[in-house]
């Protein structure tokens, strides 16, 4: 999803509301439970759309590694944590 002219914090808040409402609706529905995770990236973090998508995807991967059902904003700590998970502490 794209959120033009919106800060990553505002996007994160909006996605948290989506995630929370989805969880609430699932408790009322007769469906197999599932969770939703999101990775958020700012257009200033990339030179083109492909890089931006990869940056958001890295944040999504980290959300899943942290236990799923959460929103993670891409940033320096995202890459450091992903790297440490793959090779151990530096």
C-alpha positions as CSV (number, residue, x, y, z in Angstrom):
1,X,0.0,0.0,0.0
2,X,1.2,3.5,-0.6
3,X,0.4,6.4,1.7
4,X,1.4,9.6,-0.2
5,X,2.4,12.6,1.9
6,X,2.1,10.6,5.2
7,X,4.8,10.1,7.8
8,X,5.9,6.6,8.7
9,X,4.5,7.2,12.2
10,X,1.1,8.1,10.9
11,X,1.2,5.1,8.5
12,X,2.3,2.8,11.4
13,X,-0.6,4.1,13.5
14,X,-3.1,3.5,10.7
15,X,-1.8,0.0,10.2
16,X,-2.0,-0.8,13.9
17,X,-5.6,0.2,13.8
18,X,-6.2,-2.1,10.8
19,X,-4.4,-4.9,12.6
20,X,-6.4,-4.4,15.8
21,X,-9.7,-4.2,14.0
22,X,-8.9,-7.3,12.1
23,X,-8.1,-9.2,15.3
24,X,-11.4,-8.0,16.8
25,X,-13.4,-9.1,13.8
26,X,-11.7,-12.5,13.8
27,X,-13.0,-13.1,17.3
28,X,-16.5,-12.6,16.0
29,X,-16.2,-14.6,12.8
30,X,-16.2,-18.3,12.1
31,X,-12.9,-18.4,10.2
32,X,-9.5,-19.9,11.0
33,X,-7.6,-17.3,13.1
34,X,-4.7,-15.5,11.5
35,X,-2.5,-12.5,12.2
36,X,-1.3,-9.5,10.1
37,X,2.2,-8.1,10.0
38,X,3.3,-5.0,8.1
39,X,6.6,-3.4,7.1
40,X,6.7,0.4,6.7
41,X,9.3,2.3,4.7
42,X,9.7,6.0,3.9
43,X,10.4,7.1,0.3
44,X,13.4,8.9,1.5
45,X,15.0,5.5,2.3
46,X,15.3,4.5,-1.3
47,X,16.3,5.9,-4.7
48,X,13.6,4.0,-6.6
49,X,10.4,2.0,-6.1
50,X,12.2,-1.3,-6.2
51,X,14.5,-0.3,-3.4
52,X,11.6,1.1,-1.4
53,X,9.7,-2.2,-1.8
54,X,12.8,-4.1,-0.6
55,X,13.2,-1.8,2.4
56,X,9.5,-2.3,3.4
57,X,9.9,-6.1,2.8
58,X,12.9,-6.2,5.2
59,X,10.8,-4.5,7.8
60,X,8.0,-7.0,7.2
61,X,10.5,-9.9,7.6
62,X,11.7,-8.4,10.9
63,X,8.0,-8.1,12.1
64,X,7.6,-11.8,11.4
65,X,10.9,-12.7,13.1
66,X,9.8,-10.7,16.2
67,X,6.7,-12.9,16.5
68,X,4.3,-11.7,13.9
69,X,1.1,-9.7,14.4
70,X,2.9,-6.3,14.5
71,X,4.0,-3.2,12.5
72,X,7.7,-2.5,12.0
73,X,9.1,0.7,10.6
74,X,12.3,0.3,8.5
75,X,15.4,2.0,9.8
76,X,19.0,1.4,10.7
77,X,18.0,-0.9,13.6
78,X,16.0,-3.0,11.2
79,X,19.0,-3.9,9.1
80,X,21.2,-4.4,12.2
81,X,18.8,-6.7,13.8
82,X,18.2,-8.7,10.6
83,X,22.0,-9.0,10.1
84,X,22.5,-10.1,13.7
85,X,19.8,-12.7,13.4
86,X,21.6,-14.2,10.4
87,X,25.2,-14.1,11.7
88,X,25.1,-13.7,15.4
89,X,26.0,-10.5,17.4
90,X,28.7,-8.4,15.9
